[in-house]
Amino acid sequence: MRPQSSALLALLLSALLLSALLLAGCTVNTYPDGSRDTEWGAPDSDEPPTRQERREL
């Protein structure tokens, strides 16, 4: 491989890894008093939010 090809491959792999990490995302919990809490990953519940929960957000 030529040096330019190796650098391009490394840049491409780095961009792919960064994209995957950003897509992992986080969960932002908003409470009735307006305070917010940010956590990494998906919400704990497998159930979709109820209508009341959606209105409170």
Sequence and secondary structure as in RCSB ss.txt:
>XXXX:A:sequence
MRPQSSALLALLLSALLLSALLLAGCTVNTYPDGSRDTEWGAPDSDEPPTRQERREL
>XXXX:A:secstr
  HHHHHHHHHHHHHHHHHHHHHH EEEEE TTS EEEEESS S  S   HHHHHH 
